[in-house]
Amino acid sequence: MRFLYFCRLGLPLVFKSSFDKANRTSSKSFRGPGMAEGLKILEKVKVAYDIPIVTDVHETIQCEAVGRVADVIQIPAFLCRQTDLLVEAAKTGRIINIKKGQFCAPSVMINSAEKIRLAGNPNVMVCERGTMFGYSKLFWTF
Protein backbone atom coordinates (compact mmCIF):
# COMPACT_ATOMS: atom_id res chain seq x y z
CA MET A 1 0.00 0.00 0.00
CA ARG A 2 2.90 2.40 0.65
CA PHE A 3 4.02 1.80 -2.90
CA LEU A 4 0.68 3.04 -4.24
CA TYR A 5 0.78 5.98 -1.83
CA PHE A 6 4.12 7.16 -3.22
CA CYS A 7 2.93 6.64 -6.78
CA ARG A 8 -0.05 8.91 -6.13
CA LEU A 9 2.20 11.62 -4.66
CA GLY A 10 4.08 11.89 -7.93
CA LEU A 11 7.44 11.38 -6.21
CA PRO A 12 10.22 9.89 -8.33
CA LEU A 13 10.25 6.19 -7.56
CA VAL A 14 12.41 3.29 -8.72
CA PHE A 15 11.20 -0.27 -8.14
CA LYS A 16 13.86 -2.87 -7.19
CA SER A 17 13.18 -6.57 -7.08
CA SER A 18 15.04 -9.77 -7.92
CA PHE A 19 13.87 -12.56 -10.20
CA ASP A 20 16.51 -14.85 -8.69
CA LYS A 21 18.08 -14.54 -5.25
CA ALA A 22 21.11 -16.60 -6.25
CA ASN A 23 23.06 -15.65 -3.12
CA ARG A 24 20.77 -17.22 -0.53
CA THR A 25 22.61 -18.67 2.46
CA SER A 26 20.53 -21.85 2.56
CA SER A 27 19.97 -24.05 -0.46
CA LYS A 28 16.46 -24.66 0.92
CA SER A 29 15.44 -20.98 0.68
CA PHE A 30 13.12 -19.82 -2.10
CA ARG A 31 15.14 -18.10 -4.82
CA GLY A 32 12.35 -16.56 -6.88
CA PRO A 33 10.29 -17.33 -9.97
CA GLY A 34 13.27 -17.61 -12.33
CA MET A 35 14.36 -15.25 -15.07
CA ALA A 36 11.60 -15.69 -17.68
CA GLU A 37 8.68 -15.42 -15.25
CA GLY A 38 10.44 -12.86 -13.06
CA LEU A 39 11.12 -10.51 -15.98
CA LYS A 40 7.47 -10.78 -17.06
CA ILE A 41 6.41 -9.72 -13.56
CA LEU A 42 8.90 -6.84 -13.49
CA GLU A 43 7.73 -5.65 -16.90
CA LYS A 44 4.11 -5.68 -15.70
CA VAL A 45 5.06 -3.50 -12.71
CA LYS A 46 7.05 -1.16 -14.97
CA VAL A 47 4.15 -0.69 -17.39
CA ALA A 48 1.33 -0.63 -14.82
CA TYR A 49 2.94 2.04 -12.66
CA ASP A 50 5.11 3.77 -15.28
CA ILE A 51 8.23 3.52 -13.11
CA PRO A 52 11.83 2.49 -13.75
CA ILE A 53 12.87 -1.01 -12.72
CA VAL A 54 16.10 -2.21 -11.07
CA THR A 55 17.05 -5.87 -10.89
CA ASP A 56 20.30 -7.73 -10.50
CA VAL A 57 22.20 -10.17 -12.68
CA HIS A 58 24.48 -12.95 -11.53
CA GLU A 59 25.61 -14.43 -14.84
CA THR A 60 26.67 -12.97 -18.17
CA ILE A 61 23.95 -14.94 -19.98
CA GLN A 62 21.27 -12.94 -18.10
CA CYS A 63 22.40 -9.46 -19.14
CA GLU A 64 20.81 -9.16 -22.59
CA ALA A 65 17.33 -10.31 -21.49
CA VAL A 66 17.44 -8.23 -18.30
CA GLY A 67 18.57 -5.20 -20.30
CA ARG A 68 15.39 -5.40 -22.39
CA VAL A 69 13.24 -4.91 -19.26
CA ALA A 70 15.28 -3.21 -16.53
CA ASP A 71 16.21 0.46 -16.58
CA VAL A 72 19.04 -0.19 -14.13
CA ILE A 73 21.04 -3.41 -13.92
CA GLN A 74 22.49 -4.08 -10.49
CA ILE A 75 25.67 -6.05 -9.92
CA PRO A 76 25.61 -7.84 -6.54
CA ALA A 77 28.32 -6.94 -4.03
CA PHE A 78 29.95 -10.36 -4.13
CA LEU A 79 30.32 -10.06 -7.95
CA CYS A 80 31.52 -6.44 -8.05
CA ARG A 81 34.92 -7.25 -9.58
CA GLN A 82 33.83 -9.87 -12.14
CA THR A 83 35.07 -8.38 -15.40
CA ASP A 84 33.00 -10.53 -17.78
CA LEU A 85 29.78 -9.77 -15.90
CA LEU A 86 30.51 -6.03 -15.72
CA VAL A 87 31.36 -5.83 -19.43
CA GLU A 88 28.31 -7.83 -20.52
CA ALA A 89 26.03 -5.67 -18.35
CA ALA A 90 27.65 -2.55 -19.80
CA LYS A 91 26.90 -3.71 -23.36
CA THR A 92 23.17 -3.37 -22.66
CA GLY A 93 23.54 0.42 -22.50
CA ARG A 94 21.49 0.48 -19.31
CA ILE A 95 22.53 2.25 -16.12
CA ILE A 96 24.75 -0.13 -14.14
CA ASN A 97 24.62 0.00 -10.33
CA ILE A 98 27.57 -1.84 -8.80
CA LYS A 99 27.15 -2.72 -5.13
CA LYS A 100 30.53 -2.42 -3.38
CA GLY A 101 31.70 -5.72 -1.96
CA GLN A 102 32.15 -5.62 1.80
CA PHE A 103 35.57 -7.15 1.14
CA CYS A 104 36.66 -4.15 -0.99
CA ALA A 105 38.12 -0.82 -0.04
CA PRO A 106 36.07 2.01 -1.56
CA SER A 107 38.99 2.90 -3.85
CA VAL A 108 38.80 -0.55 -5.50
CA MET A 109 35.44 0.35 -6.98
CA ILE A 110 37.09 2.86 -9.31
CA ASN A 111 38.38 -0.14 -11.27
CA SER A 112 34.95 -1.78 -11.42
CA ALA A 113 33.33 1.42 -12.65
CA GLU A 114 36.11 1.87 -15.20
CA LYS A 115 35.37 -1.59 -16.65
CA ILE A 116 31.84 -0.37 -17.43
CA ARG A 117 33.11 2.85 -19.01
CA LEU A 118 35.76 1.09 -21.09
CA ALA A 119 33.04 -1.18 -22.46
CA GLY A 120 31.42 1.96 -23.87
CA ASN A 121 28.82 2.68 -21.21
CA PRO A 122 29.22 5.92 -19.21
CA ASN A 123 26.09 5.16 -17.14
CA VAL A 124 27.56 3.66 -13.98
CA MET A 125 27.07 4.23 -10.27
CA VAL A 126 28.42 2.54 -7.15
CA CYS A 127 26.36 1.63 -4.08
CA GLU A 128 28.08 1.57 -0.67
CA ARG A 129 27.67 -1.69 1.26
CA GLY A 130 30.09 -1.20 4.14
CA THR A 131 33.38 -2.95 4.90
CA MET A 132 33.96 -6.11 6.91
CA PHE A 133 36.61 -6.24 9.61
CA GLY A 134 36.83 -9.83 10.74
CA TYR A 135 33.96 -12.24 10.19
CA SER A 136 31.10 -10.38 11.81
CA LYS A 137 31.96 -6.69 12.10
CA LEU A 138 30.42 -4.64 9.29
CA PHE A 139 31.33 -0.95 9.19
CA TRP A 140 29.87 1.66 6.87
CA THR A 141 32.58 3.64 5.11
CA PHE A 142 30.67 6.78 4.24
N, C-alpha and C positions, 0 to 999 in steps of 0.2 A: 504494500500500500504506500510506503514511503516513496517508492520509485515513481508511482503515478502522481504523487503529490509534487515531486520535483519537476516532473514533466509538465504539469499544469502551470507551474510558476515561470516557466520559460527559461530556467537556468540552464547554462551549458552542462550537458551530462554525457558521460562516456560509460557505456556498459561493458563490464569485464566479466567473462565467464570462460570456463575451460571445457572443451569437448572430451578431453582425456587428462585425468590427473595421474600422469605417468610416474610421478615421484612419491606416491603413497608409501608410507613406512611399512604397512602390512600388505602382504599379497592378497589378503582376504577382503581388503577395503574396496568399495565400489569406486571404479575409475571414471565412470561417465558413459555416455551413450555411444562413444566411438566417433570417428571423424565425420563420416557421411551424415549420420543422423544429427550429430552435434552441430555441424555447420548449417544444416537446414533450420534447426532451432534458432541459432544465432542470426541467421538471415531474416527469419520471421520477426524477431525482436527488433532488428535494425529497421525493417520496413514499417512495421506496425507503429513504432514510436519515433521514427525518423531521427535516430541517434547513431553516433559512431560506435563501432564494436571493437573491443580488444580481446584477443585470445592468444594463447601461447602455442608454440610449436616445440617439439622435442626431437624431431628427425627431419633431415633435409627433404625427404619425400613428401612431407606435409606442407611445405611452404607455398607451392604454387596454388593448391586448392584453397588454403587458408587465405592467401592474398586476394582471391576473388571475392571473399566475403568480408574479411576483417579490414578495418581502417587502420588499425595499429596491430602489428605482430609483436608479441612479447617473447623475449628469450628468457627462460628460467635462470635463476641465479646459478644453479649448479652446472649450467651449460654456457655460461657467459664468455668463455674463452674458446669455444669450439668454432674454429675458423670456417669449416665447411657449412655449418648451420648458419652462422652469421652471414656469409656470402650468399647463400641460397635465399635467405630471408630478404637480404638487400635487393636481390634481383627482382623481387615483386614490385618494387617502387613504393611500397607502403611505408608508413612511419614505423621504425623499429625501436622498441623499448627494451633495453637490456637491463635486467635486474642484476645488480652487483652481487657477485658471490661473497658470502660471509668470509670466505677464505682469501679474499683479495684485498689488497690495499686500494684505496680510492684511485690512486694514480695509475694502477694497472688498467683501469677501465678506459683510459685514453686509447690504448691499443685495440680494445674491442670495438670502440666507436670508430676508430680509424679503418678497421676492416670493412665496416659498412660503407664508409665514404669511398674507400678505394674500389669498392665494387660498383661505384657509380650512383650511390644513393646518399644524398646529403641529409635525409630525414631520419635522424637518430637521436635518441635521448637515453639517459642512464637513470635508473631508479636505485636509490640507496636502500640497502638491506642490512646494514650494520656489519660489524666485524667480530669474529669469534676469537676469544683468548682462552685457550684450553678447550675442553669438550662441552662445557655448559654455560659459559659466560659470553653472552652476546652484548656488544656495545654498539651504540649508534654513533656514527662518525661524522655527523653533521651538526 
